[in-house]
Amino acid sequence: MIDPAFDEVIHAPNRLRICTTLATVDAMEFSVVRDALMVSDSVLSKHVKVLQTASYVSVTKVRGSHPRTWLALTPEGRQALAGHIAELRHIVEMAQADQ
């Protein structure tokens, strides 16, 4: 059961987009997320840091001839996203009931 809960960390537009993008995969390369959101490296890094601090996103750096950074939504992040989406749906339903 998902408990609807508005999440201030996730709600910021870019962070919500990061979480919903990562929710569809196990992990995604930083550059792919950046390109999907059409933001700069610095903007994505800033928002990923906030999500990482909240334990919603994990960051894995893979060294090699071409270093890569992978992002993944943690179980806590998936739960928080599901709760946030449930709360947004509830808010929309309340607004539509008033029409």
C-alpha angles and dihedrals in degrees: 000000000000118000110215108235130163108231117203091195094056097036098076104104098241093044091049089051091048092051095046091048092051092044090072095058142038091239138343133202115255093238092053091052090046092052093045091053093039093226134129125264090252094052092049092045092052094052094041089054091056091049091045092051088053089050090242097117131036122209121208122186115204114199123209141105087315110029114217135191119214126199125203135177109240122223087257089051092050091050093047091048092050091050092047093050090048090053092048089051089051091051091050092048090052091050092049092048089060093058 
